[in-house]
Amino acid sequence: MTPDVADRLLESLRPTRHLLTRTLADIPTGGDEYRQIDRVVREIDGLAAILIGDLTHYHQKGHSIPMPSKGHGSE
């Protein structure tokens, strides 16, 4: 795939990814809908990584289901 085609493809996915990430903020975490939407966002980010080698192409890390905090001072 040429860089021009890759760029156009990723630009066309930008509004969809934005809508999906906004939706994640508005629905209960951990449900079937949340997990499926999160998966699509991660797939879009994965495609960006493959096409242009940049997982942060959309200026933020891929969303995922939040993991519980281990407490203060833990990594």
C-alpha positions as a printed Julia matrix, in Angstrom:
75×3 Matrix{Float64}:
   0.0    0.0    0.0
   1.35   3.4   -0.89
   1.86   6.01   1.85
  -0.79   8.2    0.2
  -3.41   5.44   0.29
  -2.49   4.57   3.89
  -2.83   8.21   4.92
  -6.22   8.58   3.23
  -7.45   5.36   4.84
  -6.38   6.46   8.31
  -7.87   9.93   7.81
 -11.18   8.35   6.81
 -11.16   6.29  10.02
 -10.42   9.3   12.26
 -14.08  10.43  12.72
 -15.22   6.87  13.38
 -12.52   6.34  15.97
 -13.39   9.65  17.61
 -17.08   8.7   17.86
 -16.2    5.29  19.26
 -13.91   6.71  21.94
 -16.56   9.27  22.94
 -19.08   6.44  23.19
 -16.76   4.52  25.52
 -16.91   7.46  27.92
 -20.7    7.32  27.97
 -21.44   3.62  28.47
 -20.87   1.27  31.41
 -17.34  -0.13  31.55
 -16.9   -3.85  31.05
 -20.17  -4.7   29.32
 -20.41  -6.45  25.97
 -20.92  -3.17  24.1
 -17.96  -1.55  25.82
 -15.64  -4.46  25.09
 -16.64  -4.64  21.42
 -16.27  -0.89  20.85
 -12.92  -0.95  22.65
 -11.82  -3.79  20.39
 -12.68  -1.8   17.26
 -10.71   1.21  18.56
  -7.71  -1.03  19.28
  -8.0   -2.58  15.79
  -7.95   0.89  14.21
  -4.88   1.78  16.28
  -3.27  -1.52  15.27
  -3.91  -0.77  11.62
  -2.24   2.63  12.05
   0.76   0.91  13.62
   1.03  -1.49  10.68
   0.53   1.1    7.96
   2.72   3.89   9.29
   4.52   2.36  12.25
   2.87   4.73  14.72
   0.44   3.37  17.31
  -0.16   6.94  18.52
  -1.22   8.2   15.09
  -4.49   9.47  16.51
  -2.67  11.47  19.23
  -3.64   9.22  22.11
  -2.97   5.71  23.19
  -5.51   3.08  22.34
  -8.35   2.83  24.8
  -8.75  -0.35  26.7
 -10.76  -1.64  29.59
  -9.3    0.03  32.68
  -7.38  -2.19  35.07
  -7.88  -1.76  38.82
  -5.31   0.42  40.56
  -2.74  -1.39  42.66
  -2.59   1.5   45.1
  -0.27   4.43  45.71
   3.37   4.03  44.83
   2.96   0.83  42.8
   3.86   0.54  39.13
